[in-house]
Amino acid sequence: MNPVLIAILVVLLILFLYVLVMMLLYAFVMKKMMWVRGKDPDNPCYLRFEDYEMELERKTYVCGYYGKGIRGYIYKEKGRRAFQGFVVLSHGLFGTHVQYLIDIDMLCKAGYLVLAYDQYGCGLSDGKNQESLGTGVYVLENVLRDIKKRNVNASLPISLYGHSWGAYCVLAVLKGHPEIVKCVCRSGFVSPTKTGVSVLRHVNRVLYCLMLPLVYPLSLLLIGPRNMISARRGFKNKRTKILLVHAMDDPMVEYKTSQAFYAKKHPQDNVRVLLTEKGLHNSLITEESSENYRRLTSEYKEIISIQDLAERKRREEEFVSSLRRRELYLLDENVSQTILSFLEED
């Protein structure tokens, strides 16, 4: 056989094997990140609705999504009858809206009705898994259509509020919703693909170098162009006032892939940016709160690793009974007051 032909066949075989391995790795990453159900962690350090039952009340919310149910609650401060507006809250990856009770409590006490729903494949909602980041945008579009159709907001002005994946979703839907008066995005990214690549670079440099050339074509192949939505399109809405909040030390959404970075490079009159030096991926709470949470979580993990069942049960009950979850999560005054002031502006 011709040596040149053999060389070409060997190169093609190597390329084929490279693409196949990268495809399998990409699918493995998607299986770990997106193709799982979002749920509340078993960790007792997370907030629960029972922590707020004396101050908040809620009623069930349900809407459809391609034959599936999207579920959540409409929260309000107990006893309140007049409201400043209606806020739709979109949660982050891996969890449910319950992990945002500190945000919900802050907004309700400021006089807002808050609709907090679980994304497709998360918590109370139907779906085998979270599917894709783009799915979150389509779900929110459905929620907004349902609100308009049934006047769920009781004719109150509508604002959007999201964190991380939720921030990506609320910004991405803005293009077609000039009726939204305000939009708050915390720790949000613009491009899911670029953010994923950025995270991979920090986690495994070698894998990052191997996968980088094929990230975009593999994304097209495995999740489809329909789900490769850039939140950048939300900036085409020049009417809705937008607040972008981002911490420079965020390990999950690097500043260069953030919505805040994009807005700084492409300023427009209806967009405001709040940058903080510290805050990690949740700058709404203080650094002390984050550190206390990590410390208590580590302590809890040690307890549940105890082999003696009786001793483990005793220590676990003692640990849970001593928790003061409301006291654990303290709002960062600069960030919280900036958000509330922004929402209250005319």
Long-range contacts (C-beta under 8 A, 24 or more apart in sequence): 19-214, 22-210, 22-211, 22-214, 22-218, 23-214, 23-218, 23-221, 23-222, 25-207, 25-210, 25-211, 26-211, 26-214, 26-215, 26-218, 26-219, 26-222, 27-222, 29-196, 29-200, 30-222, 30-223, 33-93, 34-129, 34-130, 34-131, 34-132, 34-133, 35-129, 35-130, 35-131, 36-94, 36-129, 36-130, 37-121, 37-122, 37-127, 37-128, 37-129, 37-130, 38-91, 38-93, 38-94, 38-95, 38-96, 38-118, 38-119, 38-121, 38-122, 38-123, 38-130, 39-95, 39-96, 39-122, 39-123, 40-95, 40-96, 40-98, 40-99, 40-123, 41-95, 43-297, 43-300, 44-300, 44-319, 44-320, 44-323, 45-293, 45-296, 45-297, 45-300, 45-323, 45-325, 45-328, 46-98, 46-99, 46-325, 47-98, 47-99, 47-101, 47-102, 47-325, 47-326, 47-329, 48-98, 48-101, 48-325, 49-98, 49-101, 51-101, 51-325, 51-326, 52-101, 52-105, 52-326, 54-78, 55-105, 55-108, 55-109, 56-104, 56-105, 56-108, 61-115, 61-117, 61-152, 63-117, 63-142, 63-143, 63-146, 64-142, 64-146, 65-120, 65-126, 65-138, 65-139, 65-142, 68-120, 68-125, 68-126, 68-127, 69-125, 69-126, 70-117, 70-118, 70-119, 70-120, 70-125, 70-126, 70-139, 70-142, 70-143, 71-117, 71-118, 71-123, 71-124, 71-125, 71-126, 72-97, 72-115, 72-116, 72-117, 72-118, 72-124, 72-125, 73-97, 73-115, 73-116, 74-113, 74-114, 74-115, 74-152, 75-104, 75-108, 75-113, 75-114, 75-115, 75-116, 76-108, 76-113, 76-114, 77-108, 77-109, 77-111, 80-108, 80-111, 82-111, 83-111, 83-112, 83-113, 83-154, 83-156, 84-110, 84-111, 84-112, 84-156, 84-343, 84-344, 85-111, 85-112, 85-113, 85-156, 85-157, 85-158, 85-159, 85-181, 85-182, 85-343, 86-112, 86-113, 86-114, 86-115, 86-147, 86-152, 86-153, 86-154, 86-156, 86-157, 86-158, 86-159, 87-112, 87-113, 87-114, 87-115, 87-158, 87-159, 87-160, 87-161, 87-343, 88-114, 88-115, 88-117, 88-140, 88-143, 88-144, 88-147, 88-158, 88-159, 88-160, 88-161, 88-170, 89-114, 89-115, 89-116, 89-117, 89-161, 89-162, 89-166, 90-117, 90-119, 90-136, 90-140, 90-160, 90-161, 90-162, 90-163, 90-165, 90-166, 90-167, 90-169, 90-170, 91-116, 91-118, 91-119, 91-122, 91-162, 91-163, 91-165, 91-166, 92-163, 92-164, 92-165, 92-166, 93-130, 93-133, 93-164, 93-165, 95-122, 95-123, 96-122, 96-123, 96-124, 97-123, 98-123, 100-163, 102-284, 102-285, 102-329, 102-331, 103-161, 103-163, 103-284, 106-284, 106-331, 106-336, 106-339, 106-340, 107-161, 107-343, 110-340, 110-343, 110-344, 112-159, 112-343, 113-153, 113-154, 113-156, 115-143, 115-147, 115-152, 115-153, 117-143, 119-165, 131-227, 132-223, 132-227, 133-165, 133-168, 133-192, 133-227, 133-229, 134-192, 134-223, 134-226, 134-227, 134-228, 134-229, 135-227, 136-165, 136-166, 136-168, 136-169, 137-168, 137-169, 137-172, 137-173, 137-229, 139-169, 140-169, 140-170, 140-173, 141-173, 141-176, 144-173, 144-177, 157-181, 159-183, 159-184, 159-343, 160-184, 162-186, 162-188, 163-187, 163-188, 163-282, 163-284, 164-188, 164-189, 164-252, 164-253, 164-281, 167-231, 167-259, 168-192, 168-231, 168-259, 170-234, 171-231, 171-234, 171-235, 171-242, 171-259, 172-229, 172-230, 172-231, 172-233, 172-234, 173-234, 174-233, 174-234, 174-235, 174-236, 174-237, 174-240, 174-242, 175-233, 175-234, 175-236, 175-237, 177-237, 177-240, 178-237, 178-239, 178-240, 180-237, 180-240, 181-240, 181-241, 182-240, 182-241, 182-242, 182-243, 182-342, 182-343, 183-234, 183-240, 183-241, 183-242, 183-243, 184-242, 184-243, 184-245, 184-339, 184-342, 184-343, 185-242, 185-243, 185-244, 185-245, 185-259, 186-245, 186-246, 186-282, 186-283, 186-284, 187-245, 187-246, 187-247, 187-250, 187-252, 187-253, 187-258, 187-281, 187-282, 187-283, 188-231, 188-244, 188-246, 188-253, 188-258, 188-259, 188-260, 189-231, 189-253, 189-257, 189-258, 189-259, 190-230, 190-231, 190-232, 190-257, 190-258, 190-259, 190-262, 191-230, 191-231, 191-232, 191-257, 192-228, 192-229, 193-219, 193-228, 194-257, 195-253, 195-254, 195-257, 198-253, 198-254, 198-256, 198-257, 199-252, 199-254, 202-251, 202-254, 231-259, 232-262, 235-262, 235-263, 235-266, 235-268, 235-271, 237-270, 238-268, 238-269, 238-270, 239-270, 240-270, 241-270, 241-272, 241-342, 241-345, 242-270, 242-271, 242-272, 243-272, 243-273, 243-274, 243-338, 243-339, 243-342, 244-271, 244-272, 244-273, 244-274, 245-273, 245-274, 245-276, 245-283, 245-284, 245-335, 245-338, 245-339, 246-273, 246-274, 246-275, 246-276, 246-283, 247-275, 247-276, 247-277, 247-278, 247-279, 247-280, 247-281, 247-283, 248-275, 248-276, 248-277, 248-278, 249-277, 249-278, 249-279, 249-280, 250-279, 250-280, 250-281, 250-283, 251-280, 251-281, 252-281, 253-281, 272-342, 274-335, 274-338, 276-332, 276-334, 276-335, 279-332, 279-335, 283-332, 283-335, 284-331, 284-332, 284-335, 284-336, 284-339, 285-329, 285-330, 285-331, 285-332, 286-330, 286-331, 286-332, 288-330, 289-328, 289-329, 289-330, 292-328, 293-328, 293-329, 296-323, 296-328
